């Protein structure tokens, strides 16, 4: 192909694929990009730079701007580069004679020609954009011309360019002076909601939010990785099963894909990556030590630029391997000779120990078979790793490898292990370690206080609130602690103590007095607990607007610093999702919990487990997926059995009664209530008041729902009042509002006026931001609420109360009320039967019951009695 034809192809924009994902946060109209004359996209291959440039080009054109496109490569020496610029603007501005003087003027210096090009662009009467793809491939002389162009842009020209590394363009000063906006790899990675949207677009409802979270975790949001996995999944009739197989590395297509990806890398680079795959994070110095070479800095930079397999840390010289290939590389590492593997681990351990990364050094010592040294390193590091550096994931990994026999004579190791176990699913094991600590000679008061904090934390995870209070109250007012981190833990426990007493404002007040001891991962973790308790207090009160405002930014921070599947992140997500559901944002709530339910099952506080399962169950029910909702509630019950948490079993059954009561399934609701009564008579129910009252309010609600389902309205009123009073004492605002509305409905069914109570519940719901509270009630109550909302507000009028008329002989069923409404419209039995799509004999039977219940002699008399008793509106 001749030069002109080659340039024409390079100046022709690529086609924007229909499958491209439009991301609002990266829209061309974003002020962070729009306000800069230069925007630079910099990331390794596979991050979708060209796709984003194509989307931006379409957006620029829609805004009426002239857009020139030029793809660059190694052969674009200065003169050819300028010719490409001319051709790009001839095509982009539809001006075939643009740059004619430069073309006819013959050869010239690159900078002279680009000056002429800039002058001609400046004379154009429209806003213009130049898009340069693969700018890093330009030869050195052309990069100088590009740098000159970028420093001399006319006011009507913006430049958007992409490259694999911004360090080769020589425009650092433009970045420093605020002339250039940078979009890098982390910006270009898909967010979870974007991955979920891609899955929905591809597979519709066949695959859910959990699968999206697993895919996102598998690919780390790497755009090319997402597209490649989707292409593998798309060949399967069951995409969810295909994804599960991919996660297990169990599909031949997955293995072929990884092999093809890795075999495209130079053998020397592949050997390098295989040997450093044992390192979670690495820089050049660490690689030098592990591999026994002189200088790895240039190699790492080159591999990071040429392949998408290395992920660079933000503004640092540290890297990590992309998780998509790390597992495969570690399998290849496992095939190396044992002696070589042990040597590499030993070198890694030595370097990390010398550079303060003690807990990681201990892990590599274990892998090298040097157990004694590993225990020595663990004893030196684990406690500080928890409370100074916040390396909870590494500590948990290390604790899982410790042999209990090796704890002897290592009290600091024992203490760190007890802390680590107490704040997770191993809280029962933590009790044994605390016992060994307190059995030591010369135990001082500070250690006793710290052990009390450990034990009280384990009691919370065991849902034994009375044990928590009993242990913590001994040190509530006089903590013998000096470490700021431990004082922070104590403040968190003090706030939680107030919360379970039903005093949410006091809990928040205590958290305001938390000591400030700086920043870092440990502070992020403990501060995250403070925010979690604060948000939980607002959620219990029903103030979901405050939860949303407080928790969304904090959850994003925790996800970023500790990871989405960290136990604290999962627990915070459960609170956020519950609030989002109440705000009627089901998709956001589901995405928030995606991929975290199994973490909650193992390591979540009982309250967080309950919130997570219940929220997802309600979302499924609202979508009409009743089978999925029942399965989730069954899962909550199973977790309660597995972890010996009877409150979760009772909450599951109470929620089943609640949902089934909407459709008056009396037998189902009664069975759930009876199962709750059986559990309450069992041996696992807490004996103390703190634990029992949280359980009994659920049981009271379940009994009320059973009465509603049976349409025994007088009994329902009694049970609703009992549950409402309990919710009021515990400051459970959302629950109380729902119970108020149900009680108002029961009053109406009994012939009394419940509208004032319903209005009060509605006003409270609006003030708290509870959008869904009246959507999650029986349909008849929801219709009544809608009628109340649509009716004009009349000022209250004094009512002279006459002696009550004779009460109905029984409570009207929904069918009887429907028949009564049609009787009020003077319809015959046959007409009523046609309207209700039932036989005339059935209508006669309903009318006979109505005459008996309303103590009426005729149909007309029944209608008059119904209006008098409030079952029908009075005639205007």
N, C-alpha and C positions, 0 to 999 in steps of 0.2 A: 504494500500500500504506500502511495506517495505521501509526502509530508503534509500536503493540504488535506488529504483524506483523513490522515491520522489526527490532525488538529481538530477537524470537524467532529470526529467521534468524541474527543476529549472535551469539546465545548458543548456537547449535547447532554443535557441532564438525564440521569437514569430514570426509569419509570418507577413511580411510587406504587409499591405493591398494595393490593387491597387488604392484605393481612397485616400491614404495618399498624402499630399501636400508637394512637395519638395520646400524648401525655400532657395534661393541662399544665402541670408544674414546669414543663419544659417548652411551653408555648412560646412562639417568637415574640408575642406581645408582653412577655414577662418583663417588668420594669428593670429587673437586674441585668437583663441583656439589652433591652431597647435603649437604655440611657448611655450605653457605651458605643463608641464608633467601631470597636473591634470586638468580636466574640470568637473565642478559641475553644474548640472541642478537642480534648486531648485524652486518649485512652488507648489501650492495646486493641488488637484486632478482635472483632466479635462483639463489640459494645454498641453497635448500631449507629455509628457516627454518620455514615452516608445516608442511612434511612432518615435520621433526624434532619440532616441538611435538606433532603428532598421534601420533607414536610414543611420546613421553614420556607423553602422556595415557593411552594404552593401558597403559603400564607402571605408572603411578600407580594406575590402576583395579585392575590385577592384584594390587597390594599392599594393596588394601582402603582406599585413600584416596578421599575425596570430591573430585572435580575439577570446577571451574567453568571454562568457556571463554567468552571474549568477543573477537570481532573488532572492531577500532576503526577509526574514520575521522574526517574533518574535521568532521562535524556533531555529534559527541558532546560537546556542552557539558556542564558539571558535573552538572546535574540528570539529564540523559539518561545520562551515564556511570554515575552511581550506580544508576539504574534498571536499566541493563544488568548491573551487578554483582549486583544482587538476583536478576534473572532467571537469570543464569548459575549462581548457587548453588541456586536452586530446582530447576533441571534437574540440576545436578551432584550434589546431595545427596539428590535425591528427596524434598524437603521443600516441598510446594506453598505453605505459609504462611510460608516464610522471608522476613524483611523486611517482614512485613505492616504493622507499625507505621510504617515509613518510607513505604510506599505510601499508607496511610490518613492520615498526618500532613500531607499536602499539601506545598506548596513549602517549601524551606528552603535554607540555604546548603550548597554542595557539601561543605565540610569537616565541617559538623555532621552531614550525612547519612552521610558515609563513616565518621565516628566511630561512629555507631549501627550501621552495617554491620559494622565491625570488632568491636564489642562482641558482636554476635550470633554472629559467627563464633567468637569466643573461648569462647562458651558451648557450642559443639558438642563432643560427646564423642569426635570422631574427628579424625584428621589430615586436613588439607585443603590443596588446591593451587588457586591461581588462575592461569590461563593467559591472558595478554593478547597478542593478535597485532596487529602494526602500531601499536605504542604511539606511534611518532613522528608519526602522523597526527593525534593529538589536538590540539585548539586550545589556546592558551597557558594559559587558565584551568583547563582540565581537566588539563593537565600538572602544575599546582600541586597539584591534588587528588591526582593519582597520586603525586607526590613525598611528600605528607603520608601517604598510605596506606603507602608503602614504608618510611617512617621509624617507623611505629607498628604493625608487624605483631605479632599475638599469637603465642604460642609454637607453636600448632598450625596455623599458616598459613605456607605457602611461596608465593612468587610467581615465575612464569616468564614473561618477556615478550620480545617480539621487536621490533626496529626497524631502520631502515636506517642510523641514526647515533645513537650514544649521547651525542653532544654537545648534544642538544636536550632531554634529560630532566631535567637539573639534579640528577643523583644521583652526581656525581663523588666526593663525600665518602663515600658508602656503599662505593664501590669502594676508595677509599684506606684505609678502616677495616676492610676485609676482610669486609664484609657482603654483597658482591655479586660473584658469579663471572661472568666475561665469556667468551662463545664468539663469536669474530669470523670474518671471511671465511676466513683461512687455516685455521682449525679446521674450518670447514664444507666446505672443498674436499675432494673425494674424494682418497684416497691411491691409489697405483697398484694395490695389491691389491684395493681396493674397486672400482675401474674394471674390473679383470680379472674380479671376481666378477659384476659386472653383465653383462659380455659373455658369460660362461659361462651365466648364467641365461637370457640372451636367445637365444644362438645355439648353446649346447652346445659340442660339440667342433669345430664348423665353423671356429672362429677361435681363434688361439693367443695366447700371452703377448706375442709381438712386436706383434701388432695392438693388444692392450690398451695396450701402452706407447706406441704411436703415437697412439692415440686420446687417451690421457691427456696426452701432450705437446701435441697439437692443441688440446685444450680447457683445458689447465692445471688439470684437475680441477674445472672450473666445473660444478656439478651440472646447471644448465639446459642448458649447452652439450653435456654428455654425452648428456642425454636427447634433445636435438634432433638430434644426429648419429646416434644410434641409430635415431631415427624415419626418417631419410633412408636409412640402411643397410638398415633392415628392409624397404624397398620393393624391394630387389634380390635376385635369386636367388643372387648370389655376394657376401656381405657383405664379405669380405676385399678383393675388387676394388673394391667401392663405397667402402671406406675409403681405398684408395690413390687413387682418383679425387678424393675429398674433399681429400686432402692436396695434390693438384696443383691444387685449385680448378677441377677439370675437369667438375664435374657441374652441370647447369642447376638442379637442386633446391638445391644448395649456394649457388649465386649468388642464386637467388630468396630463399632464407632470409636470407642476409646483407643483401640489399637491403631486405627487409622489416624486418629488425632495425634497420638504419641509417636507413631512411626514417621510422621511428617517432620519431626524434630531431628536435628543432627544427632548422631549417636553419642557424641561426646556430651552434648547438652542433656540428653536423656539419662546418661549415666550419672551426671551431676544431680539432676532433679531426683532420681531414684534414691541417691544416698542422703540427700538433705530432706527427703520426705518425712523423716522421723522428727523433724523440728517443726513445732507449731508456728513459730516466728523465727526469722533469721536475718542477720545482716552480713556484710562482707567479712567482718572480723570473726564472727562465729563460724561461718562457712570455711574460712581459712583454717581455723583450729580443727574443725571436724574432719576436713578432707586432707589436711596436712599440705596445703599449697600456700603460695605467696600472696597473691592478690586476686580476690574474687569480685571486687567492686565493679570493674568494667564488664565482666561476664554477666553478673546479675542485671545490670542496667540493660545490656544488649538483649538478654533472654526476656526480660520484662517488656521490652519494646517490640520484639519480634513475635512473641507468642502471647496468648491470653492466659497462660497457665500461672503466671506469677501476679499476685495482687500487691501493689505497693502501699505501704502505710501513708497516711496523709502527712505531708511535709516532714517525712523522716526517711531514713535509709534502711528501714526494716521492711521485709517482705513476708508473705505467706503464700503457700501453694493453694490454688483454687481447689475447694473441697470436691469438685466434680471429678478431678483426676487424682486427688491425694490418696484416696483409698486404693486405687489401682496401682499407684506408684509404691505404696507401702506393701502391697502384695508382691511386687517385684523385689522390693527390699528384703522381704522375708525369704526369698529364694537365694539370697547371697549366702556365702559360707558363714557358719556360726562365728568363727573367729573374727571375720571382718565386721560382722554386725556388732559384736561385743566391743570391738575396738572403736567403732564410730560412736556408739553410745557412751563409752568411757570418755572419749575426747569431749563429747558434748557436755557430759556431767562435769568434767574438770573446768571447762571454760565458764559454764554457768555458775559454778560455785565461786570461782574467782571474781565474777562480775555481779555478785549479789542476787542471782536468780536461783536461790537455794532450793525452793520446793521443786522447780523443774529439774534441777541437778539431781535431786533425790529420785525422781521418776526415772531418769536415764540410768542412774546407778542400779536401780531395780532391774531395768532391762538388760544391763551389762552383767547381771548375776552377782553384783557386789552388795548383798543384802545388809551386811553390818554397816557399811558406809552409808547406805541409803537410810537406815534408821537414824544414824548419827546426824545426817543432813536434815531429815524430817524433824527431829527434835529441835534443831537449831532454827527451823524456819516456819513450821506450820502455824504457830500462834501469831507471829507477826504477819504471816501471809493472810491470816483471817482479818485481823484488827488494824493493821497498818496499811497493807496494800490491797486488801479486798479481793484476793485471788481465790474466791470460793470454789470455782469450778475445779481448779488445779488441786486444791486441798481435798475436796470430795473425792477426786480421782485417786489421790494418794492414800486417803484414809481407807478407801475400799480395798487397798492392797495390804494394809497393815495386819499383822498377826497379833492377836490379843496377848499372846505369851511374851511378845517383845516389848510390851508396855512397862514391864517390871523395871523399876529404877529409872523411869523416864517420866517424871510427873508433868513436865511441860507438854510433852507429846500426848500424855493422857488427857490433859486439860483441853488441848486443841481438838483432839478427836471427839471428846465429849460435846464440845460446842458444835462441831460439824454435824454430828449425828442428831443432836437435839433439835436443830432447825430444819429437819427433813423427815423422811419416812422411817428413820432408824432411831426415833426418840426413846423406844424401850431399851435399846442397847446403851443409850446415853446414861440411863439410870444406873446401870451396872458400873460404868466407868466412874460416875460421880461417887458411888459407894466406895470404890477403890481409892479415890482421891481423899475422901474424908477419913478413911481408915489409916492414913499415914500418920506418923508421929509429928507433933509440933504443927498442927494445922492452925493457922491464924484466922482472925475474923474476916479479913479481906477474901481469903480463899473460900470460907464458908458462904460469904455473901455471893461470890461469883458462882459457886456451885448451886446456890438457890436460884440464881438467874437461869442457869442451865436447866435445872429441874422444872422450874415454872414454865419455861419455854416448851419443854417436852409435854407438860400437862396440857398446854393449849393445843398442841397438835393432836393429843389424845382426846380432845374435847372434854376433858375433866376440869371444868371451870372452877369447881369448888376446891380441888387440889391446887390449882393455880393460885387461887386467892389465899389459901392457907399457907402455901410456901412463900408467896411474894409478900404478904402482909407483915411478916416478921421483919422485913427489911425495907418496907415501904417508905418510912420517914427517916431512916438512918442508914443509908447505904454506905458501907465501909469500902469505898472504891476510890481509886485515884486516876485510873486511866480514863481519858475523855470518851473513848469508844464504849467502855463499859457503862459510864454514866449516861451515854446516849441510849444504850440498851435498857437501862433502868427507867429512863424517862418514857420510852416507848411502852414498857410493861406497865408503868404507872397509869398511862393514858388508857391502855387496854383494860386495866382494872376498873377505871371509872366507867368505861363504855359498857362493860357487861353488867354493871350496876344500874344501867339505864340512864346514866348522866352523860350524854354526848357532849354538851357544852363544856363540862369540866374536863373531859378527855382532851378536847381541842385546846383548852387553856393550858393544860399540863404540857402539851407538845410545843407550845410557844416558848417554854423554858428549857428546851433541849440545848445542851452546851454546843457551841460551835468550835470545831477542832480542825477546820481547814477543808481541803478538797481531796479528791482521789477516789478510787474504786470503793474502798471501805466506807468512806463517807457517803458515797452514792447509795450503797446498799442499806446502811442504817437510816439515812434520810428517806430512802424509798419506803422503809417500814413505817416511818412517821407519817408520810403522805398516805400510805395505805390505810392506816388506822384512822386518820382524819377523814378520808373519803368514805370509809366504811361507816363512820359516825353519821355523815351526811346521808348516806344511802339508807341507813336504818330509819332516819327521820323522814325520808322521802324527798329530800332536797337534791333531786337528780341534776338540776342545773349546776349546782355547786360542784357536784362530782365531776361532771363533764369539763367544767372550766379548770378544775384543779388537776385532774388526773391525765387528761390527754397529753399535755406536754411532758409530764413526768414519766408516763409510760413510754413515750418515744425515747426519752433519755435512757431509761432502764433497758429497753430493748437494744439500744445502740451500744451501751457500755457493758451490759451483762449478758445480752443475748435473749432472743424471744422465748427460748425454752428454759430459761433460768426459773426456778420455782417462784421467786418473788415476782418476776415479770408475769408469770402465768396467773398468780393470785391477783395482782393489780389488774390484769386484763379481765378477770372475772367480775371485778367491781365495775370497771368501765363498761363492759358489755351489758351488765344489768341496767346501768344508767342509760346507755344508748337505746336499749330495748324500750325502757319507759318513755324515752323521747321519741319513740316510733321510728327508729333508725335500724331496722332489723338486719340489713345487709352489713352495715358498719359493725353491729354487735357480733354477727357471725364471723366476719373477717377478723375481728379483734381476738376471738377465742380460737380461731383456726390453728390447728396443730399444737394446741396446748392442753387439751383435755386429759391426755395420758399423763402429762406432768402433774396436773392437779390431782389425779387419782393417786399418784404415788407420794407426792411431796407437798400438797396444798393443805392449808388450814381447812378444817371441816366447813367453815362458813364459805370459803372460796370455792370449795368443791360443790357445795349446794348451789351457790349462785351460778356457777358455770353450767352445770347440768340443767338447772331449772330454766335458765335463759334460753338455752338451745332447744329445750323441749317446748317452750312456749312459742318460739319462732316456728318450729316445725308444725305445731298445732294450728297456728294462725295461717299457715300456708296450705292447710288441708292435708298435710302428711301425718295423719293420726298414728299410723303404724310407727313412723320414725320417732314421734313424740313419746309413745309408749316404750319404745326400745331405749330411749335415753333415760326415762324415769326408771326403767328396769336396771340400767347401768348404774344409776345413782344408788339404788337399793343394794346392788352387788358390791359396790365400793364400801357401803356401810357395813356389810357383813364381813368383807375381807379385812377391813381396818378396825373392826369392832367399834363402830361409831353408830349407835342405835338412832341418834338424831337424824342421820342421813336416811335411814330406812323409813323412819316416820315421816320425814319431809317428802320422800318419794310417794308414799301412800297418800299423804294429805294432798299433794299436787294432783295425783290421779283422781281423788274425790272431787277436787275443785274443778278440773277440766270436764269430768263426766257429768257434774251437776248442771252444767250449761244446757245439757240436752235431757235432763231429768231421767238419767239412767239410775234408777233407785237401787237396783240390786247391786250394780257395780260399786256405787258409792258406799252402800252399807257394808259390802265385803271389805273394802279398804278400811273403813272405820273399825270394823271388828278385828282386822289384822293389827291395827294400831293398838287397840285395847289389849290384845294378846301380848304385844311387845312391851306395853307398859307394865304388865304383870310379870315380865321376865326378870332375870337376875342382872342384866347388863345396864339397866336404867340407873343413872346417877342418883345417889341418895340425897345430896345436898340441894339447897334451894336454887343456887345459881344455875346448875345444870338442868334441874327438873322444869323450871319455869319456861325455858326456851323450848323444851319438848312439849310441855302441856299446852302452850298456845297453839302449836301445830295440831295437836290432838283435838283441841276445842274447835278449831276451824274445820277439821275433817268431819266432826260430828255435825256441825252446822250445815256443811255441804250435803251430807247424807239426808238431813231433814229437808233441805231445799229440793233435792232430787226427788224425794218422796212427796213433795208438795204438802208437807205437814207444817204449815206456816206458823202456827202458834209455837210449836216446838222449835222451829228454826229461829224465831225471834229470841227465845230464851238462850239458845246456844250462840247466836250471833252476838248478843249482848255480853255474854261471858267472855267470848274471844276478843271482842272489841275492848273490854275493860283491861284484859291482860295485855293487849297490844299497846294500849294507852300507858300502862304502868312501865312497860319496857321501852317507851318512846319509839315504837315501830310505826312511823307515820304513814308510810305507803299502805301497810297492811290495815291500819286503822281506817284509812279513807275508803278502801275497798269494802271493809266490813260495814262502815256507815252506809254506803250505797246499798249494800245487800239488805241491811236492816230496814232502810227506807222502802225497799221493794217488798220485803216481807210485810211491813205495815200496810202497804197498799193492798197486798193480796188478802190481808185480814179485814179489809174494809176501812182502815184508818187512813189518815192523811200523812204520807211520808215525804211530801214534796219539800218541806222546809229542811228536813235532814238531808235530802238529796242535794239541795242547793248548797248547803254548807260543805258537803263533801266535794262538790264541784268547784267551789271557790278555793278550797284548800289545794285541790289537785292543780288548778291553774297557777296558784302562787308558787307551787313547788316545781312546776314544769312537767308534771306527770301527764303526758299526752295519752298513754295507752290504758290508763287505769280503768276507764269505762268501756274500752274495747274488749278487755279481758273479763267480761262478766256475761251472765246469761243473756241471750239475744233479746228477750223481752225487756230486761232492764236496760239494755243498750238502746232499744227503741224509745223507751220512756225518757231516757237522758236526752236523746235527740229531740224529742218533742219539747222537753223543758227548755233546751237551748234555743229552739226555733220560736218559742212562744214569746210575745212581747212582755217585757218586765213591767208589772203593775206595782204601784206602791202598796205596801201592806195595809189592809183595811181591818178595823176591829170587827170581829164576828160575834154576834149574839148566839151563844150556844144553847140550843134547845135540848130537851131531853132526848136521849138517843132512841132512834127507832129500833124496832125488833131486828136483831142481827140475823144474818143468813144461817140456815141450818147447817151449812158446811162451807168449805172453801171451794171456789170455782176452779176447775181445771182449765188449762189453756184452750182446749177444744170448746168447753162450755162458754168461755169468755168470747171466743170467736163467733159462736152461734148467737150469743146475746147481742153482740154488736150488729149482726145481720138482722136479728129480730127488731132492733131499734130502727132499722131502715124499712120496716114494714114488708119484709120479704116473706114469701110462703115457704113451707118446709121443702117443697120441690126446688124452689129457687135457691134456697140456702144449700141444699144438697149439691146442686150444680156448681155453685160458687166454691164449695169446699171439696168438690170431687169425691163425695161419698154418697151412699144410698139414702133414700128418703126415710127408711126405717131407722137408720142410725140417727138422723136428725130428730125424729120423733122421740127417740130415747133420751137424747140430750135435752130436748125441750121439757120432757117430763121431769128430769132431774133438776132443771132450772126452776120449774114451778115449785118443787118441793123446797129447794134451798132458799128461794126468795120469798117463801110463804105467800105465793100468789095463786089466784084462782084461774086467771086467763093469761094469754100471751101479752095482751095490752097491759094488764095489771103487773106482769113480771117486768116489763120495760119501765113502768113508772117506779116500781120498787127499786130497780137497778139504778135509776137516776137519783133517787133519794139517798141510797146507800153509797153512791160514788162510783159504782161499777161502770156507769155510762155518763158522758157529759150531759149537763142540763141543756134543754132546748133554748136557743136564743130567741 
